[in-house]
Amino acid sequence: MTVGRKRLTSPLAIGAYITAIVTVAGAAYALSQPRQDTSASIQSTSNAWLQAKERSCKTVIFDPHPPINVRATPVEQNGNIIGAIANGTEVSIVLEKEGWYQISAPAAGWIYKKLTKTDCGTPNPVASHVSIPPVVPIQSPTIDPGGRLLEKALSHYQSGNLNGAIALAKAVPIESAAYDQAQVALRTMPQRWKLAESKYTIAVRSLQEGRWSDVLKVATEFPDIRFWRQKLAPIVKEATLIQHVSKADRSRL
């Protein structure tokens, strides 16, 4: 009895054999091909979603003591206020830095992030098909931001920040009841500031030259600006003391 390979004589057996070979070859080819990386596609989809989300967001001023100050730099200090924005005004954010927003509109500068409110408006897709009765908003009394702006301007003026005071006074809207007062302040603040600065210089020179009575005369005519009066006070005090001592010395002669 001869042992050898069994010949495939049946057509059915031959067909099955060919089918097996093709199946194995196809599987081997599929395994040999690199798997398509879908991470780039996922990342692209994610970025597109984030960009769409950013476009749908809206940031507005939400200051409990409006208006909000717009500053030249992201720091709270005298002299860097360049404007003001009323509550509810939408702002265009350029970047965020350490609790501050840099904005490009309606004014260019920096505002405090905590005094804003961002609404991205993401509706619930299921709830959007539910019919909800409209809500009638309660009408709140109209608040005139001009009075608050002028009040802040005068406060900055008295504190020694002339540029900030002028910027705030200029921000008072023309329809505000405080507009006329703001225009008067814009004319008089620089004039009185210059006068106070001039008289302060005279007082300093008079003290250096021993003209005590001239120092006291300046004090009686000095403009009512707290910043400059505080600077003048020690000069007047010194002149008064020296004059008193001089009179006492003369009385002993």
ABEGO torsion letter per residue (X at the ends): XBBBBBBBABAAAAAAAAAAAAAAAAAAAAAABBBBBAAAAAAAAAAAAAAAAAAABBBBBBBABOBBBBBABBBBBBGABAEBBBBGBBBBBABBBGGBBBBAOABBEBBBAAABBBBAGBBBAAAAABBBBBBBBBBBBBBBAAAAAAAAAAAAAAAGBAAAAAAAAAABBAABAAAAAAAAAAAAAAAAAAAAAAAAAAAAAAAAAGBAAAAAAAAAABBBBAAAAAAAAAAAAAAAAAAAAAAAAAAAX
